[in-house]
Amino acid sequence: MGQEILRQLNAPLIYLVVAVAIFCVVAMCVFFMVKSWRAGVRIGMDKKVLRKVVVSSCTFTVLPAVSILLGVITLSGSMGIPLPWLRLSVIGNLQYEVNVADIAARSVGLGGLSISEMTLEAYVTMALVMTCGILGGALLCLFTLKGYAGKLAGKKPVPQGEKSKKSFGDFAMIAMFVGMCATYIGSYVGKAAQADFLPIITALLSAAFMAVCEWLERKYHMKALENFDLALCMLLAMAGAVLIAPVLG
């Protein structure tokens, strides 16, 4: 049953629809890249500098994209490849997509992201929740981005040596992040209480690797590492989980 559902979720027609949507996004990116290049040439920028910008941008895009690929792989086993590919290629977010997919799956009665329990009805519900839930930012941009950009343009620069004042948005983001971390750590602690220690060990490994990355960034000013630390910590923590799992039995 599970393999039959997975075959339907990977149907060629779904691939075609997703490919068309992603092609439109890629075409738009190429369009603006060409316009930006021409604008740089028009204002007198050296083409060597422009090439250096393009190369460095490509470099700093590849490794962070590994974490996105991991998200596609994580979801593909339960939702097929096309939908996760679309969600994480357009406006999706790694942390958001996996979390919301799991929440939606549990809300319709599934035990989690498991293809053995997946039904087409559950798949449609999960896809709608994932898609509708991410639209808030896009809709807000339509009505608020112009005013927000004007506010930023008119904002006075902070004098050197002084700290900028925290806004409500800063505190709201911190509160939401702390709440999300508390929720997941709580679930890992709950699983540990049931003798399932792998999730909390994996989380601790990831936190330890992130702490090392931040120490390197601050101690040795390795600012370039900031673009890769998420993907790197995920890969190292997953590798650690693979090695530890047989030991835990």
N, C-alpha and C positions, 0 to 999 in steps of 0.2 A: 504493500500500500504506500509506504513512504517513498519508495523509488519511483512509483508511478506518478505521485504528486510532484516529485522533484523533476521528472521528465516533462510534465506539463508546465512547470514554472520556468523551465529552460527551453520552451518552445521557440522555434525560429521566428515566428511572428513577433514575439515579445522582444527578441534580440533586435529585430528590424526597427520596431518603434523606438526602442532605447537608443539605437545607433543614430537614428534621425535626430533625436533630441540632442545627443552629445555632439553630433556634427554641427548643429546650429551654434552650440556654445563654443566649440573650437573655432568655427568660422568667425564668430564675433571677437574672440581673443586675437586671432590673426589680423583682423581688420583694425583693431585698436593698436596692435603692435606696429603695423605698417604706418598708421597715422602718427604714432609717437616718434617713430624713426624719422619720418619726413619733417615733423615739427622740430626735432633736434637739429637736423641738417639746416633747416630754414633759419634758425636763430644762431647758426654759426658753430655748433658743437663739432668737435673733431670726430671723424668716423671711427678712429681707433678707440676713442673713449666710449662711443656708442656700442662698438663691438664688445668691449670689455664689460659694459653693463649687461649686455645680452648674455654673455657667457657666464658671468657671476650669478645672474638671475636664474639661469638654467641649472647651475650647480646647486644653488640653495633651494631649488624646487624638487630635485630628484629624491634626496634622502628623506625630507619630511613627508614626501608622498608615499614612502614605505609604510608609514602608519595607516594611511588611507587604504593601501592595498591589503594590509592586515585586516582592516574592517570589512572589506569586500569578501576576503577569504572566510572570515568568521561568520558572516551572514549567509554566504553562498550555500553552506551545508544545510540550512533550514529554509531559505527563501529563494534558492536558485541564484544564478549569477546576474541576470539582467537588472532586476530591481535594485539590489545593492550597488551595482555598477552605476546605475543612473543616479541614485540618491547621493552617493559619495563623489560623483563627478560634477554635479551641478551646483547645488546649494547646501548639500548635506554636511554633516560634521561627525567625525568618528565617534566621539563620546556620545553625542546625541542619538545617532542612528541605532547603535547597538543597545543602548539603554531603553529607548522608546520601543524598539522592536520587542525586547524582552517583556516590558511592562504590558504592551498590547497583547502579546501572546498569553501571558498569565491572566489578563482580564477576560479573555474569551474562553478560559478553562484549560489551556494547555499548561504543561508543567514547566515550560520555558521554550527556548529556541531549539526545538527538536523536530526533525523531519518525520520521525516515526509517528508523531501526533498531529502533524500539520494537515489541515483541510483547506479546500479552496476558499471557503467562507472566512476562515481565520486569516488566510493570506491576504484577502481583500481588505479585511478590517485593519490588519497590521499596516498594509500599504497606505491606506487612507489616513490612519493616525500619524504615521511617519511623515507623510506629505503635508497634511493640513497643519500639523504642529510646528513645522519649520517656516510656514508662510508669514508668521507674525513680523519677522524682520523685514521681509521683502515689502509687505504692505505698509509698514511704518516708513520705509524709505520713500515710498511714493508720496506720502503726505507730510513728512517731517524733515527729510534730508536737506531740502533747500534752506529751511530756517536754521537747522543745526549747523550747516556749512557757513551760513552768514554769521552765526554766533561765534564760531571758531575763528573766522576771519577778523572779527572785531575784538577778539579777546586780547587783552594786554599781556605781553610777555612777562614771565616771572623774573624778577631781578636775580642776578647770579648770587648764589649762596642762600637764597630763600626757597622754601618748599611751597609748592602749589597747594591750595586748599582742596581737600577731598570733597567731591560732590556726592549727592544721594546715589547716583548711578554707581560710583565706586564702591560704596558700602553695600549696595544691593547685590552687586556681582560677587563680592567677597562672601556675603551671607549665603547666597545661593550655592557657591562653590563649597563652602564649609558644610552646608546641609547635604549636598550630594555625597561628599566624602564620608560624612557621618553615617548616611544611609547604607552605603556599600560596606564600609568597615563593620558596621553593626551586623550586616548579613553574614559577613565572613566570620565574625566572632560567634554568631549563632551556629554556623556550620561547624566551626571548630568544637563547639560544645557537644556536637553530635559525632565527634571523632573524624570529621572531614577537615583536615588541616591544610590541604593543598591551596585553597583560595587565599587564606590569610598569609601563608608563607610566600605565595606569589606576589601579593600586594606589598609585603614587607621588603621583598627583594627589589621590586620596582621602585619603592620609596628610597631604598638604600642606593640604588644606581643613580636615581635623580639627585640625591644629596651629593654624591661624588661629582656628578656633572656640574652642579651649581658651585661646588667648592673649586673645581678647576676653572670655571668661568670667573669667579671672584679672585681667586688666588693668583692665577696666571693670566688673567684677562683674555681668556679664550672665548671671546664673544661669538665667534662663528659657531660654536657648539650649541648655542641657543636654538639654532634652526634645526638641529638634529637630535636634541636630547630626548624628545618624546618618543620618536621612532626607535632610537637606540635603547632606551630603557625598556620599552615594550618587548623588543627582540631579546634582550638579555634576560628579562624576567620570564618570558615564555620558554627560552632555552633552559633556564634554571628549573622551571616547573617540569619540563620533560625529563630532566635528569633526576629530580627529586621524587616524582610520581612513583617509579618502581620501588624506591626505598620505603615509601609510606604504605605501599601495598594497595 
